[in-house]
Amino acid sequence: MSESELPKEDGEVDWNAVFGLLRAGKTAEIPCVNERDYARRAKQVGKRAEKKGIAVEVIRGEGILRVEPRPDAGATVTAQGAAEDGV
């Protein structure tokens, strides 16, 4: 399930809303009108997510960048280790 994010009045993305969705395990969609927007916003979301400690996958769509939360590597390894210990 995805929820679209509308840009603020000045055309910039509401990053607080984007990361709120990602923290809730939801997908955020960031509108992009041209190739420059795709490149700039993909770079921005990657850097901002890294600073906040959120692993994301950025997928280019028709007129949007879809940003999906990914489980971080540490959580995945812990879950696998717990399963192995229980065997």
VMD Tcl script that builds the backbone (N, CA, C; Angstrom):
set m [mol new atoms 261]
animate dup $m
set s [atomselect $m all]
$s set {name element resname resid chain x y z} {
  {N N MET 1 A 0.857 -1.180 0.000}
  {CA C MET 1 A 0.000 0.000 0.000}
  {C C MET 1 A 0.895 1.232 0.000}
  {N N SER 2 A 0.573 2.174 -0.848}
  {CA C SER 2 A 1.387 3.385 -0.909}
  {C C SER 2 A 0.523 4.607 -0.634}
  {N N GLU 3 A 1.178 5.644 -0.185}
  {CA C GLU 3 A 0.506 6.908 0.036}
  {C C GLU 3 A 1.313 7.986 -0.652}
  {N N SER 4 A 0.627 8.792 -1.446}
  {CA C SER 4 A 1.318 9.844 -2.192}
  {C C SER 4 A 1.653 11.013 -1.298}
  {N N GLU 5 A 2.786 11.606 -1.573}
  {CA C GLU 5 A 3.214 12.801 -0.869}
  {C C GLU 5 A 3.102 13.973 -1.819}
  {N N LEU 6 A 2.418 14.995 -1.419}
  {CA C LEU 6 A 2.322 16.196 -2.241}
  {C C LEU 6 A 3.426 17.151 -1.846}
  {N N PRO 7 A 3.995 17.836 -2.838}
  {CA C PRO 7 A 5.039 18.801 -2.489}
  {C C PRO 7 A 4.447 19.985 -1.735}
  {N N LYS 8 A 5.287 20.647 -0.977}
  {CA C LYS 8 A 4.864 21.874 -0.313}
  {C C LYS 8 A 4.606 22.932 -1.378}
  {N N GLU 9 A 4.073 24.054 -0.975}
  {CA C GLU 9 A 3.731 25.115 -1.923}
  {C C GLU 9 A 4.921 25.589 -2.744}
  {N N ASP 10 A 6.116 25.565 -2.184}
  {CA C ASP 10 A 7.294 26.031 -2.915}
  {C C ASP 10 A 7.852 24.960 -3.857}
  {N N GLY 11 A 7.173 23.814 -3.974}
  {CA C GLY 11 A 7.599 22.757 -4.875}
  {C C GLY 11 A 8.534 21.744 -4.248}
  {N N GLU 12 A 8.921 21.959 -2.996}
  {CA C GLU 12 A 9.816 21.020 -2.327}
  {C C GLU 12 A 9.007 19.940 -1.605}
  {N N VAL 13 A 9.657 18.853 -1.337}
  {CA C VAL 13 A 9.031 17.699 -0.702}
  {C C VAL 13 A 8.898 17.933 0.801}
  {N N ASP 14 A 7.818 17.459 1.380}
  {CA C ASP 14 A 7.631 17.496 2.831}
  {C C ASP 14 A 8.357 16.275 3.401}
  {N N TRP 15 A 9.636 16.454 3.702}
  {CA C TRP 15 A 10.471 15.333 4.134}
  {C C TRP 15 A 10.004 14.727 5.448}
  {N N ASN 16 A 9.457 15.541 6.341}
  {CA C ASN 16 A 8.953 14.996 7.607}
  {C C ASN 16 A 7.835 13.996 7.347}
  {N N ALA 17 A 6.946 14.305 6.405}
  {CA C ALA 17 A 5.853 13.391 6.068}
  {C C ALA 17 A 6.395 12.123 5.402}
  {N N VAL 18 A 7.377 12.279 4.513}
  {CA C VAL 18 A 7.977 11.117 3.841}
  {C C VAL 18 A 8.575 10.168 4.874}
  {N N PHE 19 A 9.389 10.686 5.789}
  {CA C PHE 19 A 10.030 9.817 6.763}
  {C C PHE 19 A 9.068 9.312 7.821}
  {N N GLY 20 A 7.994 10.035 8.059}
  {CA C GLY 20 A 6.942 9.527 8.940}
  {C C GLY 20 A 6.312 8.264 8.351}
  {N N LEU 21 A 6.038 8.294 7.046}
  {CA C LEU 21 A 5.490 7.110 6.368}
  {C C LEU 21 A 6.478 5.949 6.398}
  {N N LEU 22 A 7.732 6.244 6.113}
  {CA C LEU 22 A 8.743 5.182 6.087}
  {C C LEU 22 A 8.912 4.541 7.458}
  {N N ARG 23 A 8.910 5.334 8.506}
  {CA C ARG 23 A 9.030 4.788 9.865}
  {C C ARG 23 A 7.835 3.915 10.216}
  {N N ALA 24 A 6.677 4.219 9.615}
  {CA C ALA 24 A 5.471 3.432 9.853}
  {C C ALA 24 A 5.419 2.197 8.954}
  {N N GLY 25 A 6.474 1.991 8.143}
  {CA C GLY 25 A 6.528 0.829 7.271}
  {C C GLY 25 A 5.769 0.994 5.970}
  {N N LYS 26 A 5.409 2.233 5.643}
  {CA C LYS 26 A 4.648 2.500 4.434}
  {C C LYS 26 A 5.549 3.037 3.331}
  {N N THR 27 A 5.029 3.004 2.112}
  {CA C THR 27 A 5.741 3.521 0.955}
  {C C THR 27 A 5.350 4.966 0.713}
  {N N ALA 28 A 6.335 5.803 0.411}
  {CA C ALA 28 A 6.081 7.206 0.076}
  {C C ALA 28 A 6.343 7.407 -1.413}
  {N N GLU 29 A 5.563 8.276 -2.028}
  {CA C GLU 29 A 5.758 8.616 -3.431}
  {C C GLU 29 A 6.080 10.093 -3.537}
  {N N ILE 30 A 7.184 10.398 -4.211}
  {CA C ILE 30 A 7.635 11.775 -4.374}
  {C C ILE 30 A 7.454 12.163 -5.838}
  {N N PRO 31 A 6.636 13.175 -6.117}
  {CA C PRO 31 A 6.417 13.587 -7.508}
  {C C PRO 31 A 7.677 14.163 -8.143}
  {N N CYS 32 A 7.883 13.831 -9.418}
  {CA C CYS 32 A 9.020 14.341 -10.188}
  {C C CYS 32 A 8.497 14.742 -11.566}
  {N N VAL 33 A 8.836 15.947 -12.000}
  {CA C VAL 33 A 8.320 16.432 -13.277}
  {C C VAL 33 A 9.298 16.252 -14.433}
  {N N ASN 34 A 10.588 16.075 -14.133}
  {CA C ASN 34 A 11.557 15.910 -15.212}
  {C C ASN 34 A 12.756 15.101 -14.722}
  {N N GLU 35 A 13.666 14.833 -15.635}
  {CA C GLU 35 A 14.846 14.011 -15.329}
  {C C GLU 35 A 15.689 14.614 -14.208}
  {N N ARG 36 A 15.799 15.919 -14.203}
  {CA C ARG 36 A 16.583 16.592 -13.163}
  {C C ARG 36 A 15.968 16.354 -11.783}
  {N N ASP 37 A 14.628 16.411 -11.694}
  {CA C ASP 37 A 13.946 16.135 -10.427}
  {C C ASP 37 A 14.220 14.711 -9.950}
  {N N TYR 38 A 14.149 13.737 -10.869}
  {CA C TYR 38 A 14.411 12.342 -10.494}
  {C C TYR 38 A 15.782 12.215 -9.852}
  {N N ALA 39 A 16.800 12.738 -10.533}
  {CA C ALA 39 A 18.171 12.612 -10.044}
  {C C ALA 39 A 18.358 13.339 -8.713}
  {N N ARG 40 A 17.874 14.570 -8.626}
  {CA C ARG 40 A 18.067 15.392 -7.423}
  {C C ARG 40 A 17.349 14.785 -6.220}
  {N N ARG 41 A 16.098 14.396 -6.418}
  {CA C ARG 41 A 15.321 13.876 -5.286}
  {C C ARG 41 A 15.773 12.485 -4.860}
  {N N ALA 42 A 16.211 11.667 -5.812}
  {CA C ALA 42 A 16.739 10.343 -5.448}
  {C C ALA 42 A 17.982 10.510 -4.568}
  {N N LYS 43 A 18.841 11.449 -4.929}
  {CA C LYS 43 A 20.051 11.717 -4.148}
  {C C LYS 43 A 19.673 12.266 -2.767}
  {N N GLN 44 A 18.713 13.192 -2.731}
  {CA C GLN 44 A 18.292 13.784 -1.458}
  {C C GLN 44 A 17.716 12.732 -0.512}
  {N N VAL 45 A 16.819 11.903 -1.026}
  {CA C VAL 45 A 16.173 10.923 -0.152}
  {C C VAL 45 A 17.189 9.914 0.358}
  {N N GLY 46 A 18.159 9.536 -0.470}
  {CA C GLY 46 A 19.198 8.610 -0.020}
  {C C GLY 46 A 20.028 9.181 1.109}
  {N N LYS 47 A 20.461 10.432 0.950}
  {CA C LYS 47 A 21.278 11.074 1.987}
  {C C LYS 47 A 20.482 11.293 3.269}
  {N N ARG 48 A 19.262 11.764 3.133}
  {CA C ARG 48 A 18.444 12.035 4.321}
  {C C ARG 48 A 18.108 10.748 5.075}
  {N N ALA 49 A 17.810 9.695 4.334}
  {CA C ALA 49 A 17.491 8.409 4.963}
  {C C ALA 49 A 18.703 7.865 5.717}
  {N N GLU 50 A 19.883 7.982 5.110}
  {CA C GLU 50 A 21.099 7.505 5.747}
  {C C GLU 50 A 21.345 8.251 7.052}
  {N N LYS 51 A 21.160 9.571 7.044}
  {CA C LYS 51 A 21.356 10.375 8.255}
  {C C LYS 51 A 20.394 9.968 9.365}
  {N N LYS 52 A 19.186 9.546 8.974}
  {CA C LYS 52 A 18.174 9.160 9.960}
  {C C LYS 52 A 18.240 7.683 10.320}
  {N N GLY 53 A 19.174 6.957 9.688}
  {CA C GLY 53 A 19.327 5.540 10.000}
  {C C GLY 53 A 18.211 4.673 9.438}
  {N N ILE 54 A 17.610 5.105 8.336}
  {CA C ILE 54 A 16.519 4.357 7.715}
  {C C ILE 54 A 17.012 3.786 6.391}
  {N N ALA 55 A 16.916 2.475 6.232}
  {CA C ALA 55 A 17.298 1.834 4.979}
  {C C ALA 55 A 16.110 1.925 4.023}
  {N N VAL 56 A 16.358 2.424 2.816}
  {CA C VAL 56 A 15.273 2.581 1.845}
  {C C VAL 56 A 15.677 2.028 0.488}
  {N N GLU 57 A 14.656 1.745 -0.301}
  {CA C GLU 57 A 14.842 1.388 -1.698}
  {C C GLU 57 A 14.096 2.434 -2.503}
  {N N VAL 58 A 14.770 3.040 -3.480}
  {CA C VAL 58 A 14.165 4.083 -4.308}
  {C C VAL 58 A 13.906 3.492 -5.688}
  {N N ILE 59 A 12.643 3.542 -6.109}
  {CA C ILE 59 A 12.239 2.973 -7.388}
  {C C ILE 59 A 11.631 4.073 -8.242}
  {N N ARG 60 A 12.111 4.187 -9.463}
  {CA C ARG 60 A 11.597 5.209 -10.371}
  {C C ARG 60 A 10.303 4.725 -11.015}
  {N N GLY 61 A 9.294 5.568 -10.963}
  {CA C GLY 61 A 8.017 5.266 -11.593}
  {C C GLY 61 A 7.660 6.342 -12.599}
  {N N GLU 62 A 6.464 6.299 -13.121}
  {CA C GLU 62 A 5.996 7.285 -14.090}
  {C C GLU 62 A 5.617 8.568 -13.350}
  {N N GLY 63 A 6.507 9.561 -13.383}
  {CA C GLY 63 A 6.254 10.840 -12.735}
  {C C GLY 63 A 6.481 10.849 -11.234}
  {N N ILE 64 A 6.993 9.747 -10.687}
  {CA C ILE 64 A 7.221 9.667 -9.233}
  {C C ILE 64 A 8.488 8.881 -8.916}
  {N N LEU 65 A 8.985 9.106 -7.718}
  {CA C LEU 65 A 9.973 8.217 -7.116}
  {C C LEU 65 A 9.245 7.506 -5.988}
  {N N ARG 66 A 9.247 6.207 -6.016}
  {CA C ARG 66 A 8.627 5.417 -4.943}
  {C C ARG 66 A 9.742 5.063 -3.960}
  {N N VAL 67 A 9.525 5.404 -2.706}
  {CA C VAL 67 A 10.517 5.149 -1.660}
  {C C VAL 67 A 9.914 4.147 -0.687}
  {N N GLU 68 A 10.559 2.987 -0.608}
  {CA C GLU 68 A 10.063 1.913 0.250}
  {C C GLU 68 A 11.051 1.644 1.376}
  {N N PRO 69 A 10.529 1.407 2.584}
  {CA C PRO 69 A 11.432 1.064 3.685}
  {C C PRO 69 A 11.964 -0.353 3.500}
  {N N ARG 70 A 13.227 -0.560 3.838}
  {CA C ARG 70 A 13.836 -1.890 3.826}
  {C C ARG 70 A 14.262 -2.219 5.239}
  {N N PRO 71 A 14.133 -3.477 5.614}
  {CA C PRO 71 A 14.688 -3.838 6.930}
  {C C PRO 71 A 16.195 -3.659 6.869}
  {N N ASP 72 A 16.773 -3.097 7.918}
  {CA C ASP 72 A 18.218 -2.911 7.896}
  {C C ASP 72 A 18.917 -4.258 8.064}
  {N N ALA 73 A 20.147 -4.317 7.647}
  {CA C ALA 73 A 20.901 -5.574 7.656}
  {C C ALA 73 A 21.011 -6.161 9.064}
  {N N GLY 74 A 21.163 -5.316 10.070}
  {CA C GLY 74 A 21.290 -5.807 11.438}
  {C C GLY 74 A 20.051 -6.555 11.907}
  {N N ALA 75 A 18.883 -6.046 11.585}
  {CA C ALA 75 A 17.640 -6.705 11.993}
  {C C ALA 75 A 17.482 -8.036 11.271}
  {N N THR 76 A 17.855 -8.072 10.006}
  {CA C THR 76 A 17.737 -9.307 9.236}
  {C C THR 76 A 18.664 -10.382 9.797}
  {N N VAL 77 A 19.892 -10.003 10.097}
  {CA C VAL 77 A 20.847 -10.968 10.634}
  {C C VAL 77 A 20.365 -11.476 11.987}
  {N N THR 78 A 19.856 -10.596 12.831}
  {CA C THR 78 A 19.367 -11.002 14.154}
  {C C THR 78 A 18.224 -11.985 14.022}
  {N N ALA 79 A 17.296 -11.726 13.138}
  {CA C ALA 79 A 16.157 -12.609 12.949}
  {C C ALA 79 A 16.615 -13.981 12.448}
  {N N GLN 80 A 17.570 -14.019 11.540}
  {CA C GLN 80 A 18.072 -15.285 11.034}
  {C C GLN 80 A 18.811 -16.044 12.132}
  {N N GLY 81 A 19.586 -15.317 12.923}
  {CA C GLY 81 A 20.330 -15.955 14.015}
  {C C GLY 81 A 19.394 -16.562 15.051}
  {N N ALA 82 A 18.298 -15.886 15.355}
  {CA C ALA 82 A 17.339 -16.387 16.327}
  {C C ALA 82 A 16.703 -17.676 15.823}
  {N N ALA 83 A 16.415 -17.761 14.530}
  {CA C ALA 83 A 15.803 -18.945 13.957}
  {C C ALA 83 A 16.772 -20.133 14.025}
  {N N GLU 84 A 18.055 -19.864 13.785}
  {CA C GLU 84 A 19.050 -20.921 13.805}
  {C C GLU 84 A 19.266 -21.444 15.224}
  {N N ASP 85 A 19.213 -20.568 16.231}
  {CA C ASP 85 A 19.418 -20.976 17.606}
  {C C ASP 85 A 18.288 -21.870 18.099}
  {N N GLY 86 A 17.082 -21.637 17.575}
  {CA C GLY 86 A 15.916 -22.389 18.020}
  {C C GLY 86 A 15.843 -23.776 17.415}
  {N N VAL 87 A 16.690 -24.079 16.455}
  {CA C VAL 87 A 16.629 -25.384 15.761}
  {C C VAL 87 A 17.358 -26.442 16.525}
}
mol reanalyze $m
mol bondsrecalc $m
mol representation Tube
mol addrep $m
